[in-house]
Amino acid sequence: MRQQTNFREQFRRGNARSLPDRRAIPSAVVRWAKRKGVPKGSWLGRMLERKPPMLVIVALANKNARIVWALLTKGESYRAPVVPA
């Protein structure tokens, strides 16, 4: 739990030296998804079908930022969405 609290404090302060490069993560996810494919009907798959990759990268970063902000302000843990079978 100590590491999680430490991460939250560093994220709030914006200490870039101690965190991974936040800009590289969404672009790596999009590159991986284009190479390997994504589950049919997923948010990322639908976005990649309709939009240019750079716009999808920005949208993914925005989505991740909103999720992180909600988690930090509410003090909750992330619960992955349930995927229908």
Chimera marker file (.cmm) of the C-alpha trace (Angstrom):
<marker_set name="trace">
<marker id="1" x="0.000" y="0.000" z="0.000" r="1" g="1" b="0" radius="0.5"/>
<marker id="2" x="2.929" y="2.327" z="0.635" r="1" g="1" b="0" radius="0.5"/>
<marker id="3" x="4.009" y="2.198" z="-3.007" r="1" g="1" b="0" radius="0.5"/>
<marker id="4" x="0.482" y="3.043" z="-4.199" r="1" g="1" b="0" radius="0.5"/>
<marker id="5" x="0.281" y="6.048" z="-1.870" r="1" g="1" b="0" radius="0.5"/>
<marker id="6" x="3.724" y="7.161" z="-3.002" r="1" g="1" b="0" radius="0.5"/>
<marker id="7" x="2.626" y="6.906" z="-6.645" r="1" g="1" b="0" radius="0.5"/>
<marker id="8" x="-0.492" y="8.972" z="-5.935" r="1" g="1" b="0" radius="0.5"/>
<marker id="9" x="1.530" y="11.717" z="-4.292" r="1" g="1" b="0" radius="0.5"/>
<marker id="10" x="4.038" y="11.772" z="-7.144" r="1" g="1" b="0" radius="0.5"/>
<marker id="11" x="1.208" y="11.893" z="-9.685" r="1" g="1" b="0" radius="0.5"/>
<marker id="12" x="-0.445" y="14.800" z="-7.895" r="1" g="1" b="0" radius="0.5"/>
<marker id="13" x="2.828" y="16.734" z="-7.757" r="1" g="1" b="0" radius="0.5"/>
<marker id="14" x="3.625" y="15.919" z="-11.395" r="1" g="1" b="0" radius="0.5"/>
<marker id="15" x="7.068" y="14.575" z="-10.542" r="1" g="1" b="0" radius="0.5"/>
<marker id="16" x="8.043" y="13.465" z="-14.059" r="1" g="1" b="0" radius="0.5"/>
<marker id="17" x="11.426" y="12.035" z="-13.095" r="1" g="1" b="0" radius="0.5"/>
<marker id="18" x="9.995" y="9.318" z="-10.895" r="1" g="1" b="0" radius="0.5"/>
<marker id="19" x="7.109" y="8.310" z="-13.187" r="1" g="1" b="0" radius="0.5"/>
<marker id="20" x="7.169" y="6.636" z="-16.593" r="1" g="1" b="0" radius="0.5"/>
<marker id="21" x="6.744" y="8.936" z="-19.567" r="1" g="1" b="0" radius="0.5"/>
<marker id="22" x="2.970" y="9.375" z="-19.636" r="1" g="1" b="0" radius="0.5"/>
<marker id="23" x="2.990" y="10.437" z="-23.285" r="1" g="1" b="0" radius="0.5"/>
<marker id="24" x="4.591" y="7.190" z="-24.490" r="1" g="1" b="0" radius="0.5"/>
<marker id="25" x="2.049" y="4.812" z="-22.972" r="1" g="1" b="0" radius="0.5"/>
<marker id="26" x="-0.992" y="5.595" z="-25.182" r="1" g="1" b="0" radius="0.5"/>
<marker id="27" x="1.070" y="5.580" z="-28.382" r="1" g="1" b="0" radius="0.5"/>
<marker id="28" x="2.589" y="2.213" z="-27.444" r="1" g="1" b="0" radius="0.5"/>
<marker id="29" x="-0.900" y="0.805" z="-26.817" r="1" g="1" b="0" radius="0.5"/>
<marker id="30" x="-2.156" y="2.013" z="-30.202" r="1" g="1" b="0" radius="0.5"/>
<marker id="31" x="0.918" y="0.637" z="-32.020" r="1" g="1" b="0" radius="0.5"/>
<marker id="32" x="0.478" y="-2.727" z="-30.284" r="1" g="1" b="0" radius="0.5"/>
<marker id="33" x="-3.249" y="-2.791" z="-31.101" r="1" g="1" b="0" radius="0.5"/>
<marker id="34" x="-2.602" y="-2.095" z="-34.777" r="1" g="1" b="0" radius="0.5"/>
<marker id="35" x="-0.022" y="-4.907" z="-34.957" r="1" g="1" b="0" radius="0.5"/>
<marker id="36" x="-1.727" y="-7.562" z="-32.834" r="1" g="1" b="0" radius="0.5"/>
<marker id="37" x="-5.377" y="-6.598" z="-33.155" r="1" g="1" b="0" radius="0.5"/>
<marker id="38" x="-7.959" y="-5.844" z="-30.499" r="1" g="1" b="0" radius="0.5"/>
<marker id="39" x="-11.122" y="-7.612" z="-29.349" r="1" g="1" b="0" radius="0.5"/>
<marker id="40" x="-14.007" y="-7.032" z="-31.715" r="1" g="1" b="0" radius="0.5"/>
<marker id="41" x="-16.319" y="-4.278" z="-30.565" r="1" g="1" b="0" radius="0.5"/>
<marker id="42" x="-13.872" y="-2.826" z="-28.029" r="1" g="1" b="0" radius="0.5"/>
<marker id="43" x="-13.606" y="0.936" z="-27.595" r="1" g="1" b="0" radius="0.5"/>
<marker id="44" x="-10.069" y="0.977" z="-28.988" r="1" g="1" b="0" radius="0.5"/>
<marker id="45" x="-10.990" y="-1.195" z="-31.963" r="1" g="1" b="0" radius="0.5"/>
<marker id="46" x="-13.950" y="0.995" z="-32.898" r="1" g="1" b="0" radius="0.5"/>
<marker id="47" x="-11.834" y="4.134" z="-32.612" r="1" g="1" b="0" radius="0.5"/>
<marker id="48" x="-9.042" y="2.706" z="-34.778" r="1" g="1" b="0" radius="0.5"/>
<marker id="49" x="-11.558" y="1.773" z="-37.475" r="1" g="1" b="0" radius="0.5"/>
<marker id="50" x="-12.981" y="5.298" z="-37.712" r="1" g="1" b="0" radius="0.5"/>
<marker id="51" x="-10.227" y="7.732" z="-36.718" r="1" g="1" b="0" radius="0.5"/>
<marker id="52" x="-6.567" y="8.418" z="-37.564" r="1" g="1" b="0" radius="0.5"/>
<marker id="53" x="-4.024" y="6.882" z="-35.146" r="1" g="1" b="0" radius="0.5"/>
<marker id="54" x="-2.835" y="10.219" z="-33.705" r="1" g="1" b="0" radius="0.5"/>
<marker id="55" x="-6.392" y="11.185" z="-32.753" r="1" g="1" b="0" radius="0.5"/>
<marker id="56" x="-6.893" y="7.766" z="-31.128" r="1" g="1" b="0" radius="0.5"/>
<marker id="57" x="-3.692" y="8.289" z="-29.110" r="1" g="1" b="0" radius="0.5"/>
<marker id="58" x="-4.978" y="11.621" z="-27.787" r="1" g="1" b="0" radius="0.5"/>
<marker id="59" x="-8.423" y="10.165" z="-27.059" r="1" g="1" b="0" radius="0.5"/>
<marker id="60" x="-6.882" y="7.224" z="-25.183" r="1" g="1" b="0" radius="0.5"/>
<marker id="61" x="-4.674" y="9.540" z="-23.128" r="1" g="1" b="0" radius="0.5"/>
<marker id="62" x="-7.723" y="11.667" z="-22.294" r="1" g="1" b="0" radius="0.5"/>
<marker id="63" x="-9.747" y="8.602" z="-21.312" r="1" g="1" b="0" radius="0.5"/>
<marker id="64" x="-6.928" y="7.329" z="-19.089" r="1" g="1" b="0" radius="0.5"/>
<marker id="65" x="-6.517" y="10.748" z="-17.465" r="1" g="1" b="0" radius="0.5"/>
<marker id="66" x="-10.245" y="10.901" z="-16.664" r="1" g="1" b="0" radius="0.5"/>
<marker id="67" x="-10.134" y="7.426" z="-15.114" r="1" g="1" b="0" radius="0.5"/>
<marker id="68" x="-7.058" y="8.247" z="-13.015" r="1" g="1" b="0" radius="0.5"/>
<marker id="69" x="-8.558" y="11.565" z="-11.898" r="1" g="1" b="0" radius="0.5"/>
<marker id="70" x="-11.802" y="9.879" z="-10.848" r="1" g="1" b="0" radius="0.5"/>
<marker id="71" x="-9.898" y="7.217" z="-8.911" r="1" g="1" b="0" radius="0.5"/>
<marker id="72" x="-7.722" y="9.752" z="-7.133" r="1" g="1" b="0" radius="0.5"/>
<marker id="73" x="-10.551" y="12.097" z="-6.191" r="1" g="1" b="0" radius="0.5"/>
<marker id="74" x="-12.851" y="9.311" z="-4.981" r="1" g="1" b="0" radius="0.5"/>
<marker id="75" x="-10.073" y="7.294" z="-3.322" r="1" g="1" b="0" radius="0.5"/>
<marker id="76" x="-11.252" y="4.069" z="-4.964" r="1" g="1" b="0" radius="0.5"/>
<marker id="77" x="-9.479" y="1.183" z="-6.659" r="1" g="1" b="0" radius="0.5"/>
<marker id="78" x="-9.820" y="0.472" z="-10.354" r="1" g="1" b="0" radius="0.5"/>
<marker id="79" x="-12.480" y="-2.083" z="-11.288" r="1" g="1" b="0" radius="0.5"/>
<marker id="80" x="-12.167" y="-3.379" z="-14.822" r="1" g="1" b="0" radius="0.5"/>
<marker id="81" x="-15.417" y="-3.244" z="-16.801" r="1" g="1" b="0" radius="0.5"/>
<marker id="82" x="-17.293" y="-6.524" z="-17.142" r="1" g="1" b="0" radius="0.5"/>
<marker id="83" x="-17.129" y="-7.809" z="-20.712" r="1" g="1" b="0" radius="0.5"/>
<marker id="84" x="-20.266" y="-9.654" z="-21.850" r="1" g="1" b="0" radius="0.5"/>
<marker id="85" x="-19.564" y="-13.200" z="-23.034" r="1" g="1" b="0" radius="0.5"/>
<link id1="1" id2="2" r="1" g="1" b="0" radius="0.2"/>
<link id1="2" id2="3" r="1" g="1" b="0" radius="0.2"/>
<link id1="3" id2="4" r="1" g="1" b="0" radius="0.2"/>
<link id1="4" id2="5" r="1" g="1" b="0" radius="0.2"/>
<link id1="5" id2="6" r="1" g="1" b="0" radius="0.2"/>
<link id1="6" id2="7" r="1" g="1" b="0" radius="0.2"/>
<link id1="7" id2="8" r="1" g="1" b="0" radius="0.2"/>
<link id1="8" id2="9" r="1" g="1" b="0" radius="0.2"/>
<link id1="9" id2="10" r="1" g="1" b="0" radius="0.2"/>
<link id1="10" id2="11" r="1" g="1" b="0" radius="0.2"/>
<link id1="11" id2="12" r="1" g="1" b="0" radius="0.2"/>
<link id1="12" id2="13" r="1" g="1" b="0" radius="0.2"/>
<link id1="13" id2="14" r="1" g="1" b="0" radius="0.2"/>
<link id1="14" id2="15" r="1" g="1" b="0" radius="0.2"/>
<link id1="15" id2="16" r="1" g="1" b="0" radius="0.2"/>
<link id1="16" id2="17" r="1" g="1" b="0" radius="0.2"/>
<link id1="17" id2="18" r="1" g="1" b="0" radius="0.2"/>
<link id1="18" id2="19" r="1" g="1" b="0" radius="0.2"/>
<link id1="19" id2="20" r="1" g="1" b="0" radius="0.2"/>
<link id1="20" id2="21" r="1" g="1" b="0" radius="0.2"/>
<link id1="21" id2="22" r="1" g="1" b="0" radius="0.2"/>
<link id1="22" id2="23" r="1" g="1" b="0" radius="0.2"/>
<link id1="23" id2="24" r="1" g="1" b="0" radius="0.2"/>
<link id1="24" id2="25" r="1" g="1" b="0" radius="0.2"/>
<link id1="25" id2="26" r="1" g="1" b="0" radius="0.2"/>
<link id1="26" id2="27" r="1" g="1" b="0" radius="0.2"/>
<link id1="27" id2="28" r="1" g="1" b="0" radius="0.2"/>
<link id1="28" id2="29" r="1" g="1" b="0" radius="0.2"/>
<link id1="29" id2="30" r="1" g="1" b="0" radius="0.2"/>
<link id1="30" id2="31" r="1" g="1" b="0" radius="0.2"/>
<link id1="31" id2="32" r="1" g="1" b="0" radius="0.2"/>
<link id1="32" id2="33" r="1" g="1" b="0" radius="0.2"/>
<link id1="33" id2="34" r="1" g="1" b="0" radius="0.2"/>
<link id1="34" id2="35" r="1" g="1" b="0" radius="0.2"/>
<link id1="35" id2="36" r="1" g="1" b="0" radius="0.2"/>
<link id1="36" id2="37" r="1" g="1" b="0" radius="0.2"/>
<link id1="37" id2="38" r="1" g="1" b="0" radius="0.2"/>
<link id1="38" id2="39" r="1" g="1" b="0" radius="0.2"/>
<link id1="39" id2="40" r="1" g="1" b="0" radius="0.2"/>
<link id1="40" id2="41" r="1" g="1" b="0" radius="0.2"/>
<link id1="41" id2="42" r="1" g="1" b="0" radius="0.2"/>
<link id1="42" id2="43" r="1" g="1" b="0" radius="0.2"/>
<link id1="43" id2="44" r="1" g="1" b="0" radius="0.2"/>
<link id1="44" id2="45" r="1" g="1" b="0" radius="0.2"/>
<link id1="45" id2="46" r="1" g="1" b="0" radius="0.2"/>
<link id1="46" id2="47" r="1" g="1" b="0" radius="0.2"/>
<link id1="47" id2="48" r="1" g="1" b="0" radius="0.2"/>
<link id1="48" id2="49" r="1" g="1" b="0" radius="0.2"/>
<link id1="49" id2="50" r="1" g="1" b="0" radius="0.2"/>
<link id1="50" id2="51" r="1" g="1" b="0" radius="0.2"/>
<link id1="51" id2="52" r="1" g="1" b="0" radius="0.2"/>
<link id1="52" id2="53" r="1" g="1" b="0" radius="0.2"/>
<link id1="53" id2="54" r="1" g="1" b="0" radius="0.2"/>
<link id1="54" id2="55" r="1" g="1" b="0" radius="0.2"/>
<link id1="55" id2="56" r="1" g="1" b="0" radius="0.2"/>
<link id1="56" id2="57" r="1" g="1" b="0" radius="0.2"/>
<link id1="57" id2="58" r="1" g="1" b="0" radius="0.2"/>
<link id1="58" id2="59" r="1" g="1" b="0" radius="0.2"/>
<link id1="59" id2="60" r="1" g="1" b="0" radius="0.2"/>
<link id1="60" id2="61" r="1" g="1" b="0" radius="0.2"/>
<link id1="61" id2="62" r="1" g="1" b="0" radius="0.2"/>
<link id1="62" id2="63" r="1" g="1" b="0" radius="0.2"/>
<link id1="63" id2="64" r="1" g="1" b="0" radius="0.2"/>
<link id1="64" id2="65" r="1" g="1" b="0" radius="0.2"/>
<link id1="65" id2="66" r="1" g="1" b="0" radius="0.2"/>
<link id1="66" id2="67" r="1" g="1" b="0" radius="0.2"/>
<link id1="67" id2="68" r="1" g="1" b="0" radius="0.2"/>
<link id1="68" id2="69" r="1" g="1" b="0" radius="0.2"/>
<link id1="69" id2="70" r="1" g="1" b="0" radius="0.2"/>
<link id1="70" id2="71" r="1" g="1" b="0" radius="0.2"/>
<link id1="71" id2="72" r="1" g="1" b="0" radius="0.2"/>
<link id1="72" id2="73" r="1" g="1" b="0" radius="0.2"/>
<link id1="73" id2="74" r="1" g="1" b="0" radius="0.2"/>
<link id1="74" id2="75" r="1" g="1" b="0" radius="0.2"/>
<link id1="75" id2="76" r="1" g="1" b="0" radius="0.2"/>
<link id1="76" id2="77" r="1" g="1" b="0" radius="0.2"/>
<link id1="77" id2="78" r="1" g="1" b="0" radius="0.2"/>
<link id1="78" id2="79" r="1" g="1" b="0" radius="0.2"/>
<link id1="79" id2="80" r="1" g="1" b="0" radius="0.2"/>
<link id1="80" id2="81" r="1" g="1" b="0" radius="0.2"/>
<link id1="81" id2="82" r="1" g="1" b="0" radius="0.2"/>
<link id1="82" id2="83" r="1" g="1" b="0" radius="0.2"/>
<link id1="83" id2="84" r="1" g="1" b="0" radius="0.2"/>
<link id1="84" id2="85" r="1" g="1" b="0" radius="0.2"/>
</marker_set>
